[in-house]
Amino acid sequence: MAGLKLKLGMPEVAARVDTMHAREADGWRKTRLLAVKLAARGESTSAEIAELCGIARGHLFVWLRVVRERGLDALLQRGKPGPQEGVCRGVKAKVM
């Protein structure tokens, strides 16, 4: 039995995401945009999109919820900050 195709159901996002995805450099933002782009097309299952993007299905559903509730720009913001400048994770301050 084939899975149900995942559909974002937001044509205004589908129109913007192709352009944004094409302009984005490789990285986590491009991966998120690709996932939303595939969902907006409505031609793939959630499992297929997750496998193609190299993410867990749970991440995909979280990202789609963010897009539906807060928009595409909110998807491209990270919730937790990275390390401070001059700090390496896992390296003690004395060593630095």
N, C-alpha and C positions, 0 to 999 in steps of 0.2 A: 504494500500500500504506500503510495507516494504521500509525502507530507503536504500540509497546506502551505500555499505560497504566502509569504509575509508581505503585507501591504502597509505602507506608512499612512496613506490616506491624507496626505497634505500636498496638494499640487503646487502650492506656492513655494514649498521647500524643495520639491523636485526640480523646479525651474532654476533655483539658485545653486543647488549642490553640485551640479555638473561643472559649472564655471569655477566654483571655489575649489573643487577637487583637482581640477586641471592646473590651477595656479599654485597649489600648495606643494612645498618641498616634502621629500620623504620624511616620515616621522609619525609620531602618535596622532597628530592632527589629520594627516592624510588617511590614516587607517580608520579613524572615526568617520571622516567624510565618505570614504568608500563604503563603509557599512550602511550608512544612511542612504547613499546613492543607490545601492543595490535594493534596499528595502523600498525606496521610493519607486523603483521600476516595477516592483511586484512580481518578478519572474522567478524568484528563488525562495527556498525555505529558510527558516532561521538557522538550521543546522548547516546548510550550504554556505550561507553568508558568513557564519562564525568560522567555519573551516577555511574559507577563502581568505578571510582577514586575519586568521591566526589568533582568534580571541575565543573566550568562553561565551556560550549562548547567553549566560546571565548578564555579561557586560553589554551585549547587543541590546537586550531588552531595557537595561538601565539607560543606555544612550538614546534609544528611541523615546523613552518616557521623558527624558530631559528635552528632547527636540519638541515633543508634543506639548509639554507644559511651559517651557521657558524659551523655546526657539533655537534656531541653528547656532546663533552666536554663543549661547550658553554651553553648547556641546564642546566648543573649542576653548573652554576655560578649565583649568585644572583646579580641583578643590584643595589640594595640599601643596604647599610651597616646596620648592627644591632646596638644596643645601645653600647655606649662606656663602657668599664669595670668600674664597680663601680657606674653605673647609672641605675636607674629603670625608665622606661617610666611612666609618670604620677605622679611621686613623686618629689616634689620640693627638690632642693639642701639643703635647710635649714633642711628639715626633715631627709635627709640621714645623 
